[in-house]
Every structure is written in C-alpha cells, then in structure tokens.
Amino acid sequence: MNKTFLLVLLLPMSARLLQAETIPGLGAATFPTSTHSAAAQSDFMRGLLLLHLFEYSDAAKSFVAAEKTDPRFAMAYWGEAMTFNHGVWNQVDVSAGQTALAKFEATAEERARRIADPRERAYMSAVEILYSGKADKRERDAQYATAMEQLTAAYPKDDEAQLFYALALLGKSEGVRDVPAYLKAAEITKTVFARNPDPALPTTGFRGWTIRSMPQARWKRRSRCPRLRRMQATRNICARTSSWRWACGTTWYRPTSPQ
C-alpha cells in the first residue's frame, strides 16, 4: 500500500519532468532528470538554457542553486562542470571542472556508482573525459565527442544530447577550420530544429542551422529578448565557413517570445 501511494505521489512530478519546460526570458527545453525537487529542476533548466547561450557564469550560478536545493542531484554537478568547458573558443578550466564534480563525489568511480539512471550516468561519464587530466586537450575533446555520439545513439530522441554532440564536434577542431565537422553539426541541429519548430529551441541548434541555412535563419536577427544578445559563436562559425557577409557586422539574437 505504501509503495502504491508513493508511486501515485511521484507520477505527477515525473510527467512534468518529461514535458518541455519554459523559463521566462530564456525559452524552453526538454531535459528530464531524476530529481524530485521542482525548484531544483527549474534552476537546472535555467542553467541549461544559459549554457546553450554561452552565458557560462550565470549558468554556473543556476546549477549551484540546484545543487543546494537537492545535494543528490547528479545532473546539477554535471551542468556546473560543463560551464568550465568552452569548446568553440578552445578553452577549458580543468581544475574548476574537477572541483565542481568533486562536490558530488570525490572520484569518477564513486560518482558513477551513485547515479542510478543510465542516461544521467552517460552524461556524467562524458563530461568526466574533459576533466580527467589524461592525455592532452585535443585527445580529450575527441574522446568527449565520441562519447556524446554514443550517447545520441543510445538515446536518439534526446534532443539535448544531439545539440551537445553538435557542439562537441565544433569544439574538437581546436581552433582549426574544419568545414566537414561544421556541416555535420549543422545537419544534426537541422534535424533537431525540424522536430522542434519553435523559436524557443536552444540556441546551439540555431548556431548549427545558420551554417547551412542562412536565409531561413535571418528572420531571427531582430529578437525582442532584452537580455540574451550574445551570439558570438554564430559569427565564429559563419566566418569559418566563409559566410563573411553574415559574420561581419551582424549581432545574432536568441529568439524568444515578445516580452
């Protein structure tokens, strides 16, 4: 009887976490997690959307807030660690990433054992590569991209995994122009966009989309979003793919509903 009552109690929360969640001013995304705290999930989603926008310091604050609300929330620590890897800019703070992960458990093995959900364990296993300290950055980035590719294969309906895989492909170029990688990232994000024809799609998708489909993406230049107007990554990618007209003198805005 008690188990049945607990299941009924948790069902509404589980259903909510499986739905797209909207954060005012940032947009919407779907990223179900194992936390049973609505407040922690909300902070996590805010951090996730800020992470897509490369607003790393603000994203870290949101993930830390989620950690404080639910100290057992593995993905909050994953998110904080992700804010210290700036793949498109060829930057990573290994020490800061290790510190973030160590707040959950001291070692990678202990962290993996503590995570019951296999999808969340896969995300954590992937980010562990970036901060393992093994091999050099180029090799770690390549291994991370491979891990994210495997995650997308295991969870093909996880659009966030697809977007982070696309970003990993951009990051492993190590500052060297790699058009095939950019185009592959574009195809991935184009597929995500097709499944989510909504202006609130996380911006990583739009970054890839603009590589192959500049005319279709131009409509979003005049977003009314008052806060998030830093889309330097799009300009970087456009420049690397010789889309000079759009790389020079254009500030790309993240589309959101008018406010």
Solvent accessible surface area in square Angstrom, and as a share of the most:
residue,aa,sasa,rsa
1,M,194,0.86
2,N,128,0.66
3,K,176,0.75
4,T,81,0.47
5,F,136,0.57
6,L,94,0.47
7,L,108,0.54
8,V,89,0.51
9,L,106,0.53
10,L,50,0.25
11,L,98,0.49
12,P,91,0.57
13,M,44,0.20
14,S,49,0.32
15,A,50,0.39
16,R,77,0.28
17,L,8,0.04
18,L,118,0.59
19,Q,112,0.50
20,A,69,0.53
21,E,22,0.10
22,T,96,0.56
23,I,11,0.05
24,P,111,0.70
25,G,25,0.24
26,L,2,0.01
27,G,7,0.07
28,A,21,0.16
29,A,7,0.05
30,T,60,0.35
31,F,0,0.00
32,P,35,0.22
33,T,16,0.09
34,S,62,0.40
35,T,4,0.02
36,H,116,0.52
37,S,28,0.18
38,A,50,0.38
39,A,59,0.45
40,A,0,0.00
41,Q,0,0.00
42,S,52,0.34
43,D,39,0.20
44,F,0,0.00
45,M,0,0.00
46,R,92,0.34
47,G,0,0.00
48,L,0,0.00
49,L,1,0.00
50,L,5,0.03
51,L,7,0.04
52,H,1,0.01
53,L,2,0.01
54,F,5,0.02
55,E,28,0.12
56,Y,25,0.09
57,S,79,0.51
58,D,39,0.20
59,A,0,0.00
60,A,17,0.13
61,K,139,0.59
62,S,10,0.07
63,F,0,0.00
64,V,39,0.23
65,A,37,0.28
66,A,0,0.00
67,E,11,0.05
68,K,159,0.68
69,T,67,0.39
70,D,18,0.09
71,P,82,0.51
72,R,185,0.67
73,F,2,0.01
74,A,5,0.04
75,M,0,0.00
76,A,0,0.00
77,Y,11,0.04
78,W,4,0.02
79,G,0,0.00
80,E,16,0.07
81,A,0,0.00
82,M,11,0.05
83,T,3,0.02
84,F,52,0.22
85,N,21,0.11
86,H,37,0.17
87,G,13,0.13
88,V,7,0.04
89,W,76,0.27
90,N,63,0.32
91,Q,94,0.42
92,V,40,0.23
93,D,69,0.36
94,V,39,0.22
95,S,76,0.49
96,A,25,0.19
97,G,0,0.00
98,Q,79,0.35
99,T,85,0.50
100,A,1,0.01
101,L,1,0.01
102,A,51,0.39
103,K,101,0.43
104,F,8,0.03
105,E,54,0.24
106,A,76,0.59
107,T,59,0.34
108,A,39,0.30
109,E,109,0.49
110,E,60,0.27
111,R,18,0.07
112,A,40,0.31
113,R,179,0.65
114,R,98,0.36
115,I,7,0.04
116,A,92,0.72
117,D,51,0.27
118,P,80,0.50
119,R,30,0.11
120,E,2,0.01
121,R,87,0.32
122,A,33,0.25
123,Y,0,0.00
124,M,3,0.01
125,S,65,0.42
126,A,2,0.02
127,V,0,0.00
128,E,25,0.11
129,I,39,0.20
130,L,3,0.01
131,Y,6,0.02
132,S,48,0.31
133,G,49,0.47
134,K,151,0.64
135,A,56,0.44
136,D,88,0.45
137,K,42,0.18
138,R,140,0.51
139,E,83,0.37
140,R,21,0.08
141,D,11,0.06
142,A,44,0.34
143,Q,79,0.35
144,Y,12,0.05
145,A,4,0.03
146,T,65,0.38
147,A,21,0.16
148,M,3,0.01
149,E,78,0.35
150,Q,116,0.51
151,L,5,0.03
152,T,11,0.07
153,A,79,0.61
154,A,65,0.51
155,Y,63,0.24
156,P,81,0.51
157,K,187,0.79
158,D,16,0.08
159,D,30,0.15
160,E,4,0.02
161,A,0,0.00
162,Q,30,0.13
163,L,1,0.00
164,F,4,0.02
165,Y,12,0.04
166,A,1,0.01
167,L,27,0.13
168,A,8,0.06
169,L,8,0.04
170,L,5,0.02
171,G,4,0.04
172,K,74,0.31
173,S,9,0.06
174,E,21,0.10
175,G,50,0.48
176,V,93,0.54
177,R,129,0.47
178,D,44,0.23
179,V,48,0.27
180,P,98,0.62
181,A,10,0.07
182,Y,0,0.00
183,L,60,0.30
184,K,93,0.40
185,A,1,0.00
186,A,0,0.00
187,E,73,0.33
188,I,24,0.12
189,T,1,0.00
190,K,84,0.36
191,T,68,0.40
192,V,1,0.00
193,F,40,0.17
194,A,75,0.58
195,R,117,0.43
196,N,48,0.25
197,P,107,0.67
198,D,71,0.37
199,P,62,0.39
200,A,18,0.14
201,L,7,0.04
202,P,6,0.04
203,T,0,0.00
204,T,3,0.02
205,G,0,0.00
206,F,1,0.00
207,R,0,0.00
208,G,2,0.02
209,W,26,0.09
210,T,0,0.00
211,I,13,0.07
212,R,120,0.44
213,S,7,0.04
214,M,17,0.08
215,P,86,0.54
216,Q,102,0.45
217,A,0,0.00
218,R,83,0.30
219,W,139,0.49
220,K,3,0.01
221,R,75,0.27
222,R,193,0.70
223,S,20,0.13
224,R,167,0.61
225,C,0,0.00
226,P,84,0.53
227,R,130,0.47
228,L,2,0.01
229,R,111,0.41
230,R,120,0.44
231,M,4,0.02
232,Q,75,0.33
233,A,0,0.00
234,T,0,0.00
235,R,65,0.24
236,N,33,0.17
237,I,0,0.00
238,C,0,0.00
239,A,28,0.22
240,R,47,0.17
241,T,26,0.15
242,S,56,0.36
243,S,25,0.16
244,W,148,0.52
245,R,186,0.68
246,W,22,0.08
247,A,12,0.09
248,C,86,0.52
249,G,79,0.76
250,T,10,0.06
251,T,60,0.35
252,W,0,0.00
253,Y,46,0.17
254,R,0,0.00
255,P,6,0.04
256,T,19,0.11
257,S,84,0.54
258,P,89,0.56
259,Q,134,0.60
